[in-house]
Amino acid sequence: MWAVVISLIPTGIAGVIIFGIDALWVTLVAVIAAVLTELILQIWSKKKITVLDGSAVITGILLAFNLPSGVPLWLPIVGAVFSIAIGKQVFGGLGQNIFNPALVGRAFLQAAFPTAITTWSAPDGQFFSARGANLALPFFQGERIDALTGATPLAAMKFQHEPTDLMNLMIGNTGGSLGETSGVIILAVGVYLASRKIFNWHIPFSILAATAVFSGVLYSVDPAIYPSPLHMIFSGGLLLGAVFMATDPVTSPFTAKGCWIFGAGIGFLVVLIRVFGGLPEGVMYAILLMNSVTPLINRVTRYRI
């Protein structure tokens, strides 16, 4: 767990460099809220205190990485409480949850406060500039400074058919969630984690391969409308989800064949939702949907003795 926490630090640093000090505040608030929620619930239920295992810290970091840097700070608190309480502890705690807790919290925020968490802050080079929405009171409209709604590469491609420069996508010089933009860093960290066998490499590899294949077919049909495979891979939260969230050992299959099926399903659903759905992004829903069929995949692909 702590190895994964350490591996998330480079992505967090990139988010702070790209979006400013706001990204750091959002991350710290989400982590503190997640850890305190788990501690309080374990004390209340008289369970063994396990907050030092690092799992709650990972949940807080990943939740923050899926939020805009200019989001009001009370929203990461609400999302972290929901992630730990409903996404994890209600199922019995670590090792028992069937959905990725950070994505459960993100899905709740998406449903409850869609405008606030889809108001993206553009990289402006003003490291210490405070955005008014960060300090907005709960359920009140905060002043939005330098915020661009729908300015992500996925939204630009989906609604205006305007591709984003590939180099900007790779280094993260685009609007989006604070931890999903720097694809090169996420890929490098993913290679390191795979080499250390901290996660099953079949899952991210199959996700990226399936995404490239399905988006490549569409791109070959009409490149003016459909994004290229590289644009599809490096834009949005695909790399973040493939490396850090889909590989959650609790909510992913335990067989090699199951991991291939699981990853291919996520890649297919991401392309399907991004291209034909109403939202420009689909990584969160794709992973949660495949989490729900993980028990079935395990049953079909289990080893025969």
Phi, psi and chi 1 to 4 in degrees:
 res  aa     phi    psi   chi1   chi2   chi3   chi4
   1 MET       -  -46.7  -69.6  -66.6 -178.7      -
   2 TRP   -71.8  -26.7  -72.2  108.1      -      -
   3 ALA   -64.1  -38.3      -      -      -      -
   4 VAL   -68.6  -40.5  175.3      -      -      -
   5 VAL   -58.2  -46.0  170.7      -      -      -
   6 ILE   -63.1  -38.6  -66.2  172.0      -      -
   7 SER   -69.2  -19.0   69.2      -      -      -
   8 LEU   -81.0  -15.6  -74.7  164.1      -      -
   9 ILE   -61.4  -45.7  -67.7  176.3      -      -
  10 PRO   -57.9  -39.8  -24.9   34.7      -      -
  11 THR   -65.1  -39.4  -57.2      -      -      -
  12 GLY   -64.6  -41.1      -      -      -      -
  13 ILE   -62.5  -41.5  -67.0  174.5      -      -
  14 ALA   -61.5  -40.4      -      -      -      -
  15 GLY   -63.2  -39.6      -      -      -      -
  16 VAL   -67.2  -41.4  173.4      -      -      -
  17 ILE   -64.0  -40.8  -67.1  173.6      -      -
  18 ILE   -74.7  -45.8  -66.4  168.9      -      -
  19 PHE  -105.9  -10.2  -64.2  107.0      -      -
  20 GLY   100.5 -176.1      -      -      -      -
  21 ILE   -65.3  -19.8 -161.3   69.2      -      -
  22 ASP   -57.7  -37.5  -64.5  -17.2      -      -
  23 ALA   -61.0  -35.5      -      -      -      -
  24 LEU   -68.1  -43.3  177.5   60.9      -      -
  25 TRP   -62.5  -43.8  -55.0  140.7      -      -
  26 VAL   -60.5  -43.8  172.4      -      -      -
  27 THR   -65.1  -46.7  -56.0      -      -      -
  28 LEU   -62.2  -42.6  -70.8  176.9      -      -
  29 VAL   -63.4  -43.4  166.0      -      -      -
  30 ALA   -64.9  -41.1      -      -      -      -
  31 VAL   -66.3  -47.0  169.5      -      -      -
  32 ILE   -61.1  -43.1  -67.1  171.4      -      -
  33 ALA   -64.8  -40.0      -      -      -      -
  34 ALA   -65.9  -45.0      -      -      -      -
  35 VAL   -65.7  -45.3  172.0      -      -      -
  36 LEU   -65.0  -38.7  -72.5  179.2      -      -
  37 THR   -62.4  -45.0  -59.5      -      -      -
  38 GLU   -64.6  -41.5 -178.8  156.5  -60.5      -
  39 LEU   -62.6  -46.6  176.9   62.1      -      -
  40 ILE   -63.2  -43.6  -68.4  170.7      -      -
  41 LEU   -67.6  -36.0  -70.5  176.4      -      -
  42 GLN   -70.9  -36.9  -72.0  178.0  -15.5      -
  43 ILE   -66.7  -43.5  -66.9  174.2      -      -
  44 TRP   -64.5  -39.1  176.2   71.6      -      -
  45 SER   -89.4    1.9   59.5      -      -      -
  46 LYS    59.1   38.4  -61.3 -179.4 -179.8  179.1
  47 LYS   -95.1  167.5  -68.9 -176.7  177.7  179.8
  48 LYS   -62.9  134.2 -179.2 -179.4  178.5 -179.4
  49 ILE   -77.2  116.9  -53.9  -59.0      -      -
  50 THR  -126.6   23.4   60.7      -      -      -
  51 VAL   -66.8  -17.1  -68.4      -      -      -
  52 LEU   -84.0    1.8  -63.8 -179.9      -      -
  53 ASP   -77.5  -10.5   61.6   11.4      -      -
  54 GLY    91.7   -9.5      -      -      -      -
  55 SER   -68.0  -39.2   60.9      -      -      -
  56 ALA   -67.5  -34.8      -      -      -      -
  57 VAL   -63.4  -43.3  176.7      -      -      -
  58 ILE   -60.9  -43.9  -66.9  176.0      -      -
  59 THR   -60.2  -44.8  -63.3      -      -      -
  60 GLY   -63.5  -42.3      -      -      -      -
  61 ILE   -65.1  -47.0  -66.2  174.9      -      -
  62 LEU   -66.2  -36.6  -69.9  177.9      -      -
  63 LEU   -61.4  -46.8  173.4   65.4      -      -
  64 ALA   -61.9  -39.7      -      -      -      -
  65 PHE   -65.3  -16.3  -78.0    8.7      -      -
  66 ASN   -98.9   13.3  -79.9  -84.8      -      -
  67 LEU  -119.2  154.6  -62.5  174.6      -      -
  68 PRO   -67.4  151.5  -15.9   28.6      -      -
  69 SER   -69.6  -24.5   61.5      -      -      -
  70 GLY   -93.6   15.3      -      -      -      -
  71 VAL   -70.8  146.7   73.8      -      -      -
  72 PRO   -57.0  137.9  -24.8   33.7      -      -
  73 LEU   -67.8  -16.8  -67.8  179.4      -      -
  74 TRP   -75.2  -20.9   59.2  -90.4      -      -
  75 LEU   -69.3  -43.8  -83.3  177.3      -      -
  76 PRO   -60.0  -31.6  -20.3   27.2      -      -
  77 ILE   -65.4  -48.4  -63.2  175.0      -      -
  78 VAL   -61.1  -45.1  172.7      -      -      -
  79 GLY   -64.0  -39.3      -      -      -      -
  80 ALA   -67.7  -41.8      -      -      -      -
  81 VAL   -61.1  -43.5  171.0      -      -      -
  82 PHE   -66.5  -40.5 -164.1   89.8      -      -
  83 SER   -59.0  -47.9  -64.9      -      -      -
  84 ILE   -75.8  -45.9  -62.3  -62.3      -      -
  85 ALA   -71.8  -49.2      -      -      -      -
  86 ILE   -94.0  -38.3  -54.0  -60.5      -      -
  87 GLY   -79.8  -17.3      -      -      -      -
  88 LYS  -131.0  -62.3 -178.0  178.8  178.6 -178.1
  89 GLN   -68.4  -32.1  -66.9  -60.6  -32.3      -
  90 VAL   -65.6  -22.6   75.7      -      -      -
  91 PHE   -88.4   -6.8  -69.2   99.6      -      -
  92 GLY   119.9    1.4      -      -      -      -
  93 GLY    97.4 -164.7      -      -      -      -
  94 LEU   -57.9  129.7 -178.8   64.0      -      -
  95 GLY    92.2   -7.2      -      -      -      -
  96 GLN  -112.5  -17.7  -54.6  -61.7  -40.7      -
  97 ASN   -72.6  144.1   51.0  -72.2      -      -
  98 ILE   -99.0  -14.4   61.0  174.8      -      -
  99 PHE  -119.4  151.1  -61.4  103.5      -      -
 100 ASN   -63.4  120.2 -176.5  -76.5      -      -
 101 PRO   -60.0  -40.5  -23.8   34.2      -      -
 102 ALA   -63.3  -38.2      -      -      -      -
 103 LEU   -73.5  -28.9  -70.0 -179.6      -      -
 104 VAL   -63.0  -45.0  170.6      -      -      -
 105 GLY   -64.8  -40.2      -      -      -      -
 106 ARG   -65.3  -39.3  176.2   61.8  169.6   77.6
 107 ALA   -65.5  -37.9      -      -      -      -
 108 PHE   -63.0  -45.1  170.0   73.7      -      -
 109 LEU   -64.5  -37.2  -66.0  178.5      -      -
 110 GLN   -61.2  -40.1  174.9   78.4   36.7      -
 111 ALA   -76.8  -37.2      -      -      -      -
 112 ALA   -87.1  -36.9      -      -      -      -
 113 PHE  -133.7   62.0  -48.3  101.2      -      -
 114 PRO   -62.9  -35.3   23.3  -33.4      -      -
 115 THR   -70.0  -43.3  -58.5      -      -      -
 116 ALA   -63.7  -38.9      -      -      -      -
 117 ILE   -95.5    7.5   63.5  171.1      -      -
 118 THR  -121.0   22.1   54.1      -      -      -
 119 THR  -100.8   96.5  -58.4      -      -      -
 120 TRP   -86.4  140.4  -48.5  107.6      -      -
 121 SER   -92.6  128.4  -60.2      -      -      -
 122 ALA   -80.9  142.5      -      -      -      -
 123 PRO   -59.9  121.4  -20.6   32.2      -      -
 124 ASP  -124.7    0.1   53.3   12.6      -      -
 125 GLY    75.8    2.8      -      -      -      -
 126 GLN   -97.5   89.7  -59.9  179.4   18.6      -
 127 PHE   -61.1  -43.8 -176.3   80.0      -      -
 128 PHE   -98.2    9.4  -68.3  105.2      -      -
 129 SER   -73.0  124.5   61.6      -      -      -
 130 ALA   -89.4  129.7      -      -      -      -
 131 ARG   -91.2  134.0  -70.4  162.1  175.8   83.3
 132 GLY   -58.7  -30.5      -      -      -      -
 133 ALA   -65.9  -26.2      -      -      -      -
 134 ASN   -58.5  -36.5  -76.8  136.7      -      -
 135 LEU  -102.1   13.5  -57.5  178.0      -      -
 136 ALA   -66.1  142.5      -      -      -      -
 137 LEU   -71.3  154.1  -65.0  174.8      -      -
 138 PRO   -53.7  130.8  -27.5   35.7      -      -
 139 PHE    66.7   15.4  -52.5  106.8      -      -
 140 PHE  -114.1  150.3  -77.4   84.9      -      -
 141 GLN   -78.2  121.3  179.3   80.5   15.0      -
 142 GLY   -91.6  157.6      -      -      -      -
 143 GLU   -67.9  130.5 -180.0 -173.1    2.3      -
 144 ARG  -101.4  118.8  -64.8  178.8 -168.5  160.7
 145 ILE  -112.6  126.2  -57.4  174.2      -      -
 146 ASP    57.2   35.1  -62.5  -32.1      -      -
 147 ALA  -104.2  136.1      -      -      -      -
 148 LEU  -120.1  117.8  -58.7  176.6      -      -
 149 THR   -82.5  129.2  -57.2      -      -      -
 150 GLY    69.8   27.4      -      -      -      -
 151 ALA   -95.6   14.3      -      -      -      -
 152 THR   -76.2  157.1   64.0      -      -      -
 153 PRO   -58.0  -36.4  -25.8   34.7      -      -
 154 LEU   -65.4  -43.1  -73.6  173.0      -      -
 155 ALA   -66.5  -40.7      -      -      -      -
 156 ALA   -62.6  -39.4      -      -      -      -
 157 MET   -74.0  -38.4 -173.6   64.3 -162.5      -
 158 LYS   -72.3  -42.9 -177.1  177.4 -178.1   67.5
 159 PHE  -100.2  -28.1  -59.2  117.7      -      -
 160 GLN  -114.3   -3.5  -72.6   87.4   36.1      -
 161 HIS    54.7   42.4  -56.0  -59.4      -      -
 162 GLU  -113.0  108.7  -63.0  176.3   -2.7      -
 163 PRO   -72.0  154.8   26.4  -33.4      -      -
 164 THR  -102.1  144.0  -57.1      -      -      -
 165 ASP   -53.6  131.6  179.2   70.9      -      -
 166 LEU   -61.7  -38.6 -178.7   59.9      -      -
 167 MET   -63.6  -40.7 -176.3   56.6   65.6      -
 168 ASN   -63.2  -37.2  -74.2  -26.7      -      -
 169 LEU   -64.7  -41.2  -74.2  176.3      -      -
 170 MET   -70.7  -38.3  -65.3  175.2   68.0      -
 171 ILE   -90.0  -14.6   64.9  175.8      -      -
 172 GLY    96.5   16.5      -      -      -      -
 173 ASN   -83.4   56.7 -170.6   28.5      -      -
 174 THR  -143.1  166.1   61.2      -      -      -
 175 GLY   -75.2  154.1      -      -      -      -
 176 GLY   155.1 -170.4      -      -      -      -
 177 SER   -67.0  154.7  -62.8      -      -      -
 178 LEU   -69.7  -19.4   67.4   90.1      -      -
 179 GLY  -115.9   11.2      -      -      -      -
 180 GLU  -113.4   -2.4   70.3  179.8   18.9      -
 181 THR   -86.7  -34.3   57.6      -      -      -
 182 SER   -87.4   87.6 -174.3      -      -      -
 183 GLY   -65.4  -36.2      -      -      -      -
 184 VAL   -62.4  -44.1  172.7      -      -      -
 185 ILE   -65.9  -42.8  -67.8  178.6      -      -
 186 ILE   -63.1  -41.6  -63.5  174.2      -      -
 187 LEU   -62.8  -44.0  -89.3 -179.7      -      -
 188 ALA   -61.8  -43.2      -      -      -      -
 189 VAL   -65.9  -38.6  171.8      -      -      -
 190 GLY   -62.1  -40.9      -      -      -      -
 191 VAL   -62.6  -40.8  171.3      -      -      -
 192 TYR   -63.0  -46.9  166.3   75.3      -      -
 193 LEU   -64.0  -38.5  -67.8  174.2      -      -
 194 ALA   -66.5  -38.9      -      -      -      -
 195 SER   -66.5  -29.8   66.4      -      -      -
 196 ARG   -85.3   -1.4  -68.6  -78.5  -51.9  -83.9
 197 LYS    58.5   35.9  -62.5 -177.1  178.9 -180.0
 198 ILE   -80.6  -25.9  -67.4  176.9      -      -
 199 PHE  -137.8  167.8   65.0   61.8      -      -
 200 ASN   -81.2  114.0 -168.6  -34.3      -      -
 201 TRP   -67.3  -17.7   65.7  -90.6      -      -
 202 HIS   -60.4  -33.6  -60.9   88.4      -      -
 203 ILE   -68.9  -58.5  -65.1  175.5      -      -
 204 PRO   -62.6  -35.6   19.4  -30.5      -      -
 205 PHE   -63.5  -44.7 -175.4   85.5      -      -
 206 SER   -68.9  -33.8   57.7      -      -      -
 207 ILE   -62.4  -49.8  -69.0  173.8      -      -
 208 LEU   -67.0  -39.0  -60.0 -177.7      -      -
 209 ALA   -64.7  -45.1      -      -      -      -
 210 ALA   -65.4  -40.4      -      -      -      -
 211 THR   -61.8  -43.9  -58.6      -      -      -
 212 ALA   -63.9  -41.8      -      -      -      -
 213 VAL   -66.9  -51.8  169.4      -      -      -
 214 PHE   -68.1  -41.1  -69.2  123.0      -      -
 215 SER   -70.9  -31.6   61.7      -      -      -
 216 GLY   -64.9  -36.6      -      -      -      -
 217 VAL   -63.1  -46.0  171.0      -      -      -
 218 LEU   -66.1  -40.7  -65.5  174.1      -      -
 219 TYR   -63.3  -36.0 -176.9   70.9      -      -
 220 SER   -68.7  -24.9   64.6      -      -      -
 221 VAL   -75.0  -47.3  173.0      -      -      -
 222 ASP  -153.5   91.4 -167.1  -17.4      -      -
 223 PRO   -67.4  -13.8   22.9  -32.7      -      -
 224 ALA   -78.2  -22.2      -      -      -      -
 225 ILE  -106.8  -43.5  -63.2  178.2      -      -
 226 TYR   -96.8  141.3  -58.7  114.8      -      -
 227 PRO   -71.0  153.9   25.7  -33.9      -      -
 228 SER   -72.5  161.1   67.5      -      -      -
 229 PRO   -57.0  -40.3  -27.6   35.1      -      -
 230 LEU   -66.1  -39.8  -73.9  176.7      -      -
 231 HIS   -62.6  -40.7 -174.9  -76.9      -      -
 232 MET   -66.2  -36.8 -171.6   69.8   75.5      -
 233 ILE   -76.0  -44.0  -71.6  173.5      -      -
 234 PHE   -88.5   -7.8  -78.7   97.9      -      -
 235 SER   -97.4  153.9   59.4      -      -      -
 236 GLY    68.3 -153.9      -      -      -      -
 237 GLY  -102.4   22.5      -      -      -      -
 238 LEU   -63.5  -49.3 -179.2   63.4      -      -
 239 LEU   -65.7  -41.4  -71.2  173.8      -      -
 240 LEU   -60.9  -44.4 -178.6   68.9      -      -
 241 GLY   -68.0  -40.2      -      -      -      -
 242 ALA   -67.1  -39.0      -      -      -      -
 243 VAL   -85.2  -41.5  171.9      -      -      -
 244 PHE  -109.4  -23.7  -70.3  109.5      -      -
 245 MET  -110.8  -43.2  -71.3  179.3  -78.9      -
 246 ALA   -67.8  -24.4      -      -      -      -
 247 THR   -84.3    4.1   54.2      -      -      -
 248 ASP   -53.7  117.4  176.9   11.0      -      -
 249 PRO   -65.5  -21.3   23.3  -33.4      -      -
 250 VAL   -76.6  -38.2  177.5      -      -      -
 251 THR  -105.0    9.2   58.6      -      -      -
 252 SER  -118.3  159.9   59.5      -      -      -
 253 PRO   -61.9  157.7  -22.7   33.9      -      -
 254 PHE  -104.1   -1.6   54.4   73.7      -      -
 255 THR  -106.9  154.4   64.7      -      -      -
 256 ALA   -62.5  -44.4      -      -      -      -
 257 LYS   -62.9  -40.2 -174.9 -173.5  -62.8 -176.7
 258 GLY   -63.1  -38.1      -      -      -      -
 259 CYS   -64.5  -39.7  -71.5      -      -      -
 260 TRP   -61.9  -44.8  -74.4  111.6      -      -
 261 ILE   -64.0  -44.9  -63.2  172.1      -      -
 262 PHE   -59.0  -49.6  179.5   77.8      -      -
 263 GLY   -66.2  -41.8      -      -      -      -
 264 ALA   -63.2  -37.8      -      -      -      -
 265 GLY   -64.4  -40.9      -      -      -      -
 266 ILE   -63.7  -46.3  -68.6  174.5      -      -
 267 GLY   -60.0  -43.4      -      -      -      -
 268 PHE   -63.9  -44.5  173.1   75.8      -      -
 269 LEU   -66.6  -35.8  -72.3  172.0      -      -
 270 VAL   -60.3  -48.6  166.5      -      -      -
 271 VAL   -63.7  -43.1  175.9      -      -      -
 272 LEU   -60.4  -46.9 -173.2   69.4      -      -
 273 ILE   -70.5  -44.0  -64.5  171.5      -      -
 274 ARG   -62.9  -38.8  -75.9 -178.1  175.1 -177.1
 275 VAL   -87.6  -44.1  174.2      -      -      -
 276 PHE  -110.0   -7.6  -59.3  106.1      -      -
 277 GLY   -86.0  176.9      -      -      -      -
 278 GLY   -81.5  -17.1      -      -      -      -
 279 LEU  -105.5  148.7  -63.4  173.2      -      -
 280 PRO   -74.0  -18.7   25.1  -33.1      -      -
 281 GLU  -117.8  148.0  179.4   60.3  -73.1      -
 282 GLY  -144.7    8.9      -      -      -      -
 283 VAL   -63.9  -45.5  174.4      -      -      -
 284 MET   -58.9  -49.4  172.2 -178.9   66.7      -
 285 TYR   -68.3  -36.0  -63.2  111.8      -      -
 286 ALA   -63.1  -44.3      -      -      -      -
 287 ILE   -68.1  -43.3  -65.6  176.1      -      -
 288 LEU   -63.4  -39.7  -71.4  174.3      -      -
 289 LEU   -64.4  -42.5  -74.7  169.5      -      -
 290 MET   -72.8  -29.0  -68.4  -52.8  -64.9      -
 291 ASN   -57.2  -38.5  -75.8  161.2      -      -
 292 SER   -68.8  -24.3   68.6      -      -      -
 293 VAL  -103.1    5.0  -61.9      -      -      -
 294 THR   -57.3  -43.6  -68.1      -      -      -
 295 PRO   -58.6  -38.3  -25.5   35.6      -      -
 296 LEU   -66.9  -42.7  177.6   60.9      -      -
 297 ILE   -61.8  -42.5  -65.6  175.6      -      -
 298 ASN   -61.1  -38.8  -77.4  -27.8      -      -
 299 ARG   -67.8  -41.8 -176.4 -170.6  -53.8  175.0
 300 VAL   -71.9  -35.1  173.1      -      -      -
 301 THR  -105.0   11.2   62.4      -      -      -
 302 ARG   -64.8  151.7   70.3 -178.5 -177.2  -87.8
 303 TYR   -71.8  138.7  -62.3  112.7      -      -
 304 ARG   -95.1  127.7  -54.8  -69.5  178.6  177.3
 305 ILE   -97.1      -  -52.6  -60.2      -      -
